Structure formats: C-alpha cells, structure tokens
Amino acid sequence: MQVPGWLRKRASEKLIINKGGDTTFEEDLAKNVLEIITVFSARLYGSRSRKNQKLLDGVKQSVEAAAC
C-alpha cells in the first residue's frame, strides 16, 4: 500500500483496522435496511419539525400583531 507524501513528511503512522471476517448476505441486508429506515425516519421527523416551527412562528407573529 502506498503511503501519501504528506503522511511521510509528518513522520506519522498509518493504522488500518479491519472489523473482522466477511459478513453474510443476511447480515448485510439487515444492516442496509436499518440504514435506509434511519435515513428516511430522520428526513420525515426533520420535515415535520420544520413545518411545526413555521406554524409556531406564524402563531407567534399573529399573537404579537393582535397585542399591538
């Protein structure tokens, strides 16, 4: 394996960590499905949060306008 020039100049050490043996098809599939669910749920809850924040800001502005 080639060591980049900037790493050699700094007199650093490169450590490569291998998690272990190969995983089975089922383990890879389960991991990928969990990652997909995580990404989509984060997007869903993030968009809900944004919509709720806009709604709260609108209500706050209406209350402030009515108070004046």
N, C-alpha and C positions, 0 to 999 in steps of 0.2 A: 504494500500500500504506500502511495506517495504521501509525504508529509508536506503541507503547504509551506512556502518560503517564510511567510510571516510567523509561522509557528516555530520554525527552526531558529529564526533570528531572536526570538524571545527566550530561547532555551527552555521551552515548555515541554510538557509531556502529554501525549495523547492517550487517553484511556477509552477503550471500546468495551462496552458492556453488552453482553448477549443474554437475553432473558432465559434462554434455555433451548430445549428442543423444538421441533416443529409442532404446530398445533393441528388438531383435527379439523376437518371441514365443518363439523357441527359447532366447535368452539369458535371458529372464525365467523360463522354465520350468526351465532348468538351475539358475539361482540359487535358485529356490524349492525344488527337490528337494534341493539341497545343504543349505539351511537346515533342512528337515524331517529329513534324516538326522542333522545335527548335534544337533538338539534331542533326538531320540529316543535317539541313542547316549549323550548326556550323561545322560539320565534313566536309561538302562539301567546304565551304569557307576556312576552315583551310588547307585542302589539296591543294586547288588552290593557296593559299598564299605560301605554302611550294614549290610548283612547280615553281611559279613565282620567288621566291627568288633564287632557284637553277639556273634558267635561267639567272637572272640578275648577279649572281656571275660568271657564265660561260662567259657571255659577258664582264664583267669587267676584268676577267683574260685574255681573248683574246686581249682586247684593251691594257692592260698593257704589254702583251708579244709582241704585234706589235710595241709598242712605244720604246722598248729597242733595 
